[in-house]
Amino acid sequence: MTQSNETTRRWLRRAGSARLEFGADYNPDQWPREVWDDDVRAMRAAGVTVVSLAIFSWARLEPRDGVYDFAWLDEVMDLLHAGGIAVDLATATASPPPWLTRKHPEILPVTRTGETLWPGGRQHWRPTSPVFREHALRLVRELATRYADHPALVAWHVNNELGCHNVYDFSDDAAAAFRRWLRARYGTVEALNRAWATAFWAQRYDDFEEVLPPRLAASYPNPTQQLDFKRFSSDALKDHLIAERDLLRRFTPDVPVTTNFMVMGETKGMNFADWAAEIDFVSNDHYVLPGPQARDELSFSANLTGNIAGGRPWFLMEHSTSAVNWQPVNVAKKPGELERDSLTHVAHGADAVCFFQWRQSRAGAEKYHSAMLPHAGTDSDLFRNVTRLGERLRELAPVAGSHRTRAAVGIVFDWESWWVSEHDSHPTERLRYRQEALDWYTALLDAGIRADVLPAGGPLEEYRVLIAPILHVVPAALADRLRDWVTGGGHLVTTYFSGIVDENDHVWLGGYPGALRELLGIRIEEFGPLLDHESAELDNGTTGTIWTDRIDVAGDDVEVLARYKTGDQAERAAVTRRRAGAGSAAYVSTRLGPEGIGVLLPGLLGPAGVRGELPAELGGRVELAVRGEHWFLINRTDEPVDLGALPGAGILPPRGVTVISRE
């Protein structure tokens, strides 16, 4: 169910003036009682204002079936409140306790190959298990009734990172729930057969009971079955979120409810844009991924999270103070990166900056994951950096509550195109949807152009330029929407493998790019994927990889912006633009990477009159993000940058962030 906009605007239940919240996951049950007082004293010294509590505490809260122990949590809640620290209280349902999985092994997830995922890690539960749901909601009810009026409670934290390890379950519970989902979607088995094109390979169904999840098969599973199972799996987790949320709202209607998304990297199984309306405020976890675009990816994810939140403030629930523990090599952050990473999220709308976790664990799988209070204790550079960040956030309190300011350029991000474009049995397995989108974002940053990353269902019409990389799934309604926006004066840029299929993963016939063919004024008969050792030279000095298209220009109103220079496509169009009404539609037929895209940007953005908002000499070195009157200037380099052209800005240190008011 979709909540009203008024409901989704609720923030933390707390009194006092607006502020940027600061804190972490807190796991006192990992430590003896005598440590807790030290924790609260150190939290106060660091400027902590909020903690997420009891996330993985089910086994401690309910040590035996129906037997609860809240005494320790009562004490921690009281202790935190006495220290002036608010609590985002988790429902503790993320990992079931050993007694539950021993008594009910049928709640354990099953992989597509039929293997059971056993206890020993975390998230070992089926999203569709009625047994798990019953026990989880029983715990939620106990927590809600016990802590409804506790003065420390400012928000509910449903589960934790829903779907991180259990998004795809192929069990019998999942199969039964999948069939119910399909009945609701299609109504009749005949409609399902049409949508799934089951005439192919003799897959026609006579009854919904014959349908299975796309388990390990002798060959490629039905593509639409795969797509629908991805939709269903995201919905199944959303349904669990709603079940916990509704129970919490029943007993604590004045306490806002959130859950932590994972808008980062290749985490793609959950359609977070679809989930956002179900919670009172959006929360996100983000961890920096190594690579040349590491910090651009952070900005991209924070930007997308801010637009999933509709431009309203959101909560950064987790990121790291320094090294993580789960990458092949876990490198500590350089000086300045802790603050830059944190404030980049704030720049894109976060009104809370929190970490995993408060005190670095002494044992367990995450003992080498950094924390606010490291193994070295308070007498450490890391803790001093954390404390300085707390001071900086207090200074930036005037930013709290301000909304993101829309850019002129939007990058369209579509979960279903992400899912389907990377399916098996496609022209190439090398295509990476999110990487292509990130490349365009990096190119815009390099050019000093501010852009929004927004879900495909967002306010597209409010942008002058829309960049839609690999917009593979284009239902007729979206095609019509884009056509009307372009003819009304918008400027669209899309790329290879866009417009190819409808919402059922059926190809739009008549030539590629299918649903966008007439708008773009081009026609492609066959794709031209490139082998790993191949590339395609363009006459503008750029080089394409992964993909080419054999483009036929279909009208005199199409301008060729670049041609292929070598290979089978020599002299054929590589980049085109068609004027349509008051706008234009451009097509880029190969992967160019950030540098190659940068060569194209002036020609693509020129017709829309889009220019950088910063002085030209700062373009590429400084990222600009805007929240109302507040300009965030983020140094993308490891060198100091002179901001002298901006009044009162001074020198931006390496990896530094400054905020200026532009009233």
N, C-alpha and C positions, 0 to 999 in steps of 0.2 A: 504494500500500500504506500502511496505517496503522501507525505506529510505536508501540511500547509507551510507556506513560506514563513509565516510568523513563528511557527514552531521551530523551523530549522535555523532561525536567527538566534536561538538561545545560546548563551555562553555560560561560563562557570557560575555556579550559585555562590556568590560571595558579595560582601559589602565593600565599600571603599572606592577610591578613585581607580580609574583604569590604569593597568600596568601590563608590562610584558612578563608573563609567568616564566619561571626558571626552576628546573628540577630534574627528576630522573625517576626510573623504576626503583622502588625500594623493596628490598627482600630481607627484612629483619629476621625472618624465620630461618635464615641460613646462619645466624650468629647467636651467641649466648646473650642473655638478658643484659649483662653489664656493658655490652657494646652499644646498646640502643641510646643511652644518654649521651655517649660520646658522639654518636651519629647526629643527633639533633643539634648539639652544640656546634659541630662542624658545618652542618647545613646552614645554620644561622650565620656563621662566619662567611660562608660562600655566597650568601644571598638567596638561598633556595626558598621558593614560595609555594611549590606544589610537588607532590610525589604521587606516582601511580603505585598502588599498594595491592598485594595479595594476588598477583597475576598467576603465579604457579603454586598456589597454596592449598589446592583442593585436598590433598592427602593430609595436610595439617588441620584444616578446618573440619573435615569429615573423616577422621581416622578409621572409622568402621561404618558400615552401612546404617545410615539413619542416626548415627551418634556424632554430635557436633562438639567442637572445642573452639569457642570464640573468646575465651578469656585472654589469650595472648594478643589477639587482634584488638580487643577492647582496650588493652593497655597501650598498644602502639598508637591507636587512633587518638586516645586521650593525650599521650605524650606529644604527638605531632601537633595537636591543637594547642596545647599549652606553649609550644614553641613557635606558634604563629605560622604553621605550615599546613596548607590545605591538602586534601586527599582526593585524588581521582581513584575511586575504589573499584577494583576489578571484580568481575563475577567469578573468577577463579576456575572457569570451566575449560581452559585451554588444554589441559592434560589430565585425563582421568586417573584416579588413584589405583594402586595395584589391586586392592580388594575388588574394585568394580570390574576390571578386565579379567580377573580370575573368575569371578562369579558369572560374568557375561562376556565371554570372548567374542560373541557375535557383534560387539560394537567395534571391533578392530577393522581397519580399512583393508581392502584387497586390491592388489595391483592389476593391471590389464593382462598380466601373464598368470594370474591366479595365486600369487604369493600373498600371504598375510603379513601386514606390518605390525610387528609385535611391540609390546612395551619395552622401554629402555631408553627411548629418546623423548620426544614430545609430540603432541597433536595426534596421538594414536586413537582416533575415533572417526566414525563414519558420520558425515553431515546429515545423512538420511536415516540414521538408526533411531527408531522410536524408543528403544531402551535407553540409549545415551541421552536423548532429549528429555525423557522423564526424570532421570537422575540429575541432569544439569539444571533443569528448571526448579527442581526441588531445592537445590543449593541456592539458586538465585532468589527464590522466595525467602529463604531463611536470612540471607544477607540483607535483602531489601527491608524486611520487617524489623530487623534488629538495628540497622544503622540509618533508617529513614530520617531521623531527626538529629543525628549526630552533627554537632556544629563544624566538624572538620570536613564533612562530606561536601564536595563541590561539583562532582560529576561521577557518572557510572562509566566504567570501562568494560564493554562487553567482550568476553573471551580474550583473545590476543592474536593478532596477525592471522585472522581467519583465512584458511586455505594455504598457508605457507608450506605445509608439508602434506596436506590431505585434501587438496582441491579435487583431485580425480580419484574417485573410489568406484570400483567395478564389482562390488559385492552384490548379493541378491537383494539386499535392502535398496541399494542404488538402482538396480534394474527395475524393481517395483515402483520406486519413486519416479524414475525416468519415464515409465509407461504412463503414469498419472499425468506427468508434465506434458507428454506428447498428446494425450487425450484432450487436455485443456487447450493446447496450442492448435491442434488440427481438427478436433471434433470427431472426424471419421477416419477409419483406416484408409479409405480411398483417397482422402486429402493428403494423408501422410505419404502414400505411395506416389502421388504426383509430385509432392515436394522433394521426396528423396530419389525420384527417378528410378524406382525399383525395377522397371523393365530391364534395366542393365544388369547383366550377370544373374538373371533369374532370382532377384531378391524380393519379389512381390510378397507382401504380407496379407494374410486373410483375417488376422486378429491382432490387436495390440499385444496380446500375451505372447506372441511370437518374437517380439522385439527385444533385443538385448543391448546393453552398452557396447561400444566398439572395443570389445576385448581382443586379445591376440587372435589374429585371423591368418588364413593361408596366404592372403594377398592384401592389397590396400583395402581397408574398410571403406564403406560408402562415404563419400565426402560430406554429404549433407547430414548423415548420421553423426559424423565427427563434429560438425559445426553445432548441431543441436545438442550434442552431449556437452560441448563446452558451454553453451548457453545454459543448459540445465544445471551443470555443476556450479556455475557462478550463482545461479538462482537458488540452489540448494543451500549454499552457505549464507546467502542473503536471507533466506527463510529462517535459518537458525538465529541470525542476528535479530530479525524482527520478533521471533518468539521470546528471546530474552528481553528485548527492548520493551515489548508490550507488557510483560510481567513487571518490569521495573517501573514503568509509567503507571501501572495500576496501583502500586503501593507508594511510589514517590513521584507524584506528578510534577513536582516543582524542581526535580533534580534532572539536569540535562544528561543525555545518553550519547556516548560516542563509541567508536571502535577504531583501532589503528589500522589504516590502509598500509599498503606497501607499494607506493608509486615509486618505483626505482628499477633500473636495469631491465632484465628480461623476466621480471615477475609479471606474468600476463594472464594467468588463469581467471582472475577476478575482475569483472567489469566494474571498476570502482566508480566510474561516472554514473552507472546505473544504481549504485548503492547509496549515493550521497544524500538523496532525499529522505532516506530512512533514519538518519541520525540528526541530532540537534546541531552539532558542529563537526566538521571534517577534521580527522586526525591522520597523521601519516608518520611512517617510519622510513628513514632513508640512510643508507650507508654508501660512502664513496667507493666506487669501483675503479680499480687501477686502469691506467691507459692514458693516451694523449688527450682525450676529451673528458677526463675524470671530473673536473670542476664544472665544465659545461653541462655534463649529464646531471650534476647536482642542481644546477640552475634550471635546466629543462624540467626535471622532476618537481622541483618546488613551484615552478611556473604552472605546470599542469595541475598540481594539487590546488593551487590558488584558484584556478579556473574551474576545477571540479567543485570547489567550494562556492562558486558563483561570484568570486571577487571578495567575499566576506572573509574575515579573519578565521584562521584555522590553527590547529595545535600540532606542533612538531613533537610527537610522542617519544620517538627514539632517534638518536644518531650517536656517533661515537666521539668521545673526547680525543682519542688517538687511535691506536691500532685495534683492529678486530681480531677474531680468532679463526675465521672460517674461510679465508682465502689461502691459496697455496703459499704465498709469502705475505706476512702481515706486518706492514711497515708503519712505524710511528709517524704522526703528523709533524710537518715542519713548523717552525715558529710562525705564528700568525694564522695558520690554517684552522685551528680550533675556532677562533673568532670569525674568520672569513666564512667558513662553512655555516656557522650558526646564523650570522647576520644575513647571508644570502637567502636563507629560508625566511627570515623576518622581512627582507626586502620584497619577497613575493607573497607576503600576506600572513605569515605565521605570527600569532600573538602569544605563543608559548614556545620555549626552547628547552627541550628535555632530552635526556640521554638514557641509554642503557649502559650502565646502571649507576646507582649512587656509590656503593662500596664494592670494589673489585672482589669477586669471589675468590675464596681460598682453595676451593675444590670444585669439581664438576666440569662439564664440557666447555664452559665459558670462562674458566678461571684466567685465561690469558687475554680476554677481551677487556679493553680499557674501561675505566669508569671515572666518575667525578673525583672519587677518593681512591687513589691507586694503592697497590700493595705497599708502596713507599711511604704512604701516609700523608699527613697534612704538610710535613716539611719536604715538599717536592715541587719541582717546577710545574708539573701538571696541575696540582691543586692550586698553586698560585695563579696559573692561567685561567683556571675555572673561576676563581674568585674575581679576577679582573673582568671576565665576561659577565659575571653577575652585576658588577658595578656598571658596566657599559649598558646593560639592559635596563638598569634603573634610570640611567641618564636618558634613555630613549623612550621613556614612558609616554611622552606626547604622541608617539607613533601608534600606540595601542588603540584599537577600534577603527582605525582608518582602513578604507577599502583599497584594493588594487586599482590603479588607474589604467584603463584600457589603452592598448597600443593601436597603431594604425594597421599593423600586420598581424595576421593570425595564422598559426600552423595547426591544421586540422589533425586531430588524433582520434583514430577509430579502432576500438578494440576488436570488432568483428573483422575488419580488414587485416588487422594484425594476426588474428587466429587463422583466417582462411588463406591469406597470401603465403603463409609458411607451411601449408598442408603438404603431405606427400603427393606423389604422382603429378608434379607440376613441372614447368619447363626447366626450373633449376632449383636446387636445394640451397644455393648460396645466398639467396635473397634474405635480407634482414630488415623487417619493417621499421622497427624502432631506431635502428642505426641510420636509416635513410632520413627519418624525421630529425634525429639529432644532428646529422650533417647539415641540414638546412638551418637549424638553430645556431650551430657553431658559425656557419658562414655569415649569418645575420649579426651575431655578436662581433665577429671579425670586422664587419663593415660599420659597426657602431649603430646598428638599427635595432630598436627595441621591438620585440614581438611577443605575442601571447601564444601559449600552447593550450588549445582548447578542445574539449570533446566535440565530436561531430554533431551532437545534438545541441550544442551551445548556440549563443547568439551570433551566428555567422554573418548576418546581415549588417552588423554594426562595424565591420572592418572594411577598409579600402582595398586591401590585398589579402587573399586567402591562398596559402600554400598547402596543398593536399597531397603529400607524398604517398605513393602506392595506395591510393584510395580504391582498393580492389573491389570491395562490396558496395555497390551503388544501387539501392532500390529505386524504383521509378520516382517516388516522392522526393528523394534526395536529388536526383538528376534534375527534376523540375525546379526544385528550390535553388540549385546552383545556377541553372539557366536564367531564372528570373532575376537573381542577384546580379549576374554578369550583365545582362541586358539593361539593368537599372543603373549600371555604373561601376560595378565591382570588377576587380581584376583577379582572375583565378590562375594559379600555377599548379599543375599536377604533373605526374611523372609516369614512367613505365609501369606496366601491370596495373593501371588504374581503370576503373569503369568496366571491368571485365565481367563480373557476375552480379546477379540480383541477390535478394535476401535468402534465397534457397541454394545459393552456390550454383545456379544455372547460368550458363554463358549467355550474354546478350548477343544475338545473332546479327549477321550482316557485316562483320569485320570489327576489329578492335580500334579504339578503346571503347567499344560497346556503348554503354549508356551515355558516354561523354563524347562520342564520335562526331556528332553533328555540331555540338557546341565548339569543339576544338577545330573542326574543319579539316580533319585528316582521316585517313583510313589505313589500317595495317592488316595484312593478310596472314602473316606468320611472325611469331616472336623470334628474336635472335639472341638467345642466351649465350654468354661467352664462357669458354673453358677457363680454368684457373690461370693458365699461362697466357691467355689472350687479353688484348685490350683494344680499344677503338679510339683512334686519334680524330679530333675535331679541328676544323679550320680556324678556330679561335684560340688554339694553343692548349686546349684542355684535353684530358684523356679520360675515356670512359671505361668502366669495368662491369662485370657481372651480366650486363644486359645491353642489347641494342634492339632497335625496331626498324623494319623496312617500311618507311613512311611514304604514303602517297598523299600529296597535298590535294585536297578536294575542291578548292575554290580560290578565286582571285583575291579574296579578302584575307588570305593566310600569308603571313610574313615568315620567311625562314630566317631565324636569328643565328643559326649555326648549322654547318653541314659536316657529315663525316668526311674525313680526308683520305682514309685508307681502308683496305679490306673490301668485303663484299658490298658494303653500304656506301662506298666512295661516291661522293657528289650528291648523295641523298640527304634529305633533311634530318637533322638530329634534334634541333630545338625549334619549335614553331610558336607563332602567336597569331591568333585570329581576333580581329575586332568584331564585337557583337553588341549591337545597340550602343549604349554609352560606355560599355566596358570592354574587356578582352579576356581571352582564355589562352593560356600558354601550355606547352607540353614539352617535357624534357625526357628523352627516350633512353637515357643511360645513367649509370651511377657515376657521378663526377667527384664526389667527396667534397669537403668544405672548401678547398682551394678552387676547384673547378666551378662550384656553385657561385663562389665569390666573383668570378669573371662574368657570370650571367646576371648577377643581381642588379647592376645599374640599368640594364635594358629591361629587366622584368619589373622593377619598381618604378622606373621613370614615368611611365604613363599614368601612374597613380599619384605622382608627386610626392612620394615618400622619401624622406631624408632623415639622417641622424639628428637627434636632439642635442647631442654634445658637440663641442668644437671639433673640427676635423682631426686635429692633432691628437685627440684622445681616442678616436675611433679604433676599436680593436684591442686597445690596452685596458680600457675601462668599460665594465658593464654598467648600464644604467637601468635601475628598476624604480618605479614610481608608485608611492602610496599617498594619494591626495597631494598635500603640499610638500611631502617629504621625498627628496631625491636621494636614493642610495647609490653611491659610486663605489664600485667593487673593482679592485685591482686584480686583473686576470693574470698578471705577470709576477715574476720574482724580483722585479726591480722597482725602485721608487718612481712615481709618476707625478710630474708637476701639473697641478690642476689650476695653475695661475689664471687661466682664462675664465674660471668660474669664481665669482666674488666670494671671498672668505674661505675658500676651500683649501688652499695651501698645497702641501706635499702629501700625496697618498703613499704610505709606506708599502714595501713589498707585501703582497697578499693582504693588503689592508682594505678597510671599508670605512668610508666617511658618509655622514648623512647631513644634508643641508636642507634648509627650508626655502621653498620657492613661493612664498605667499604672494 
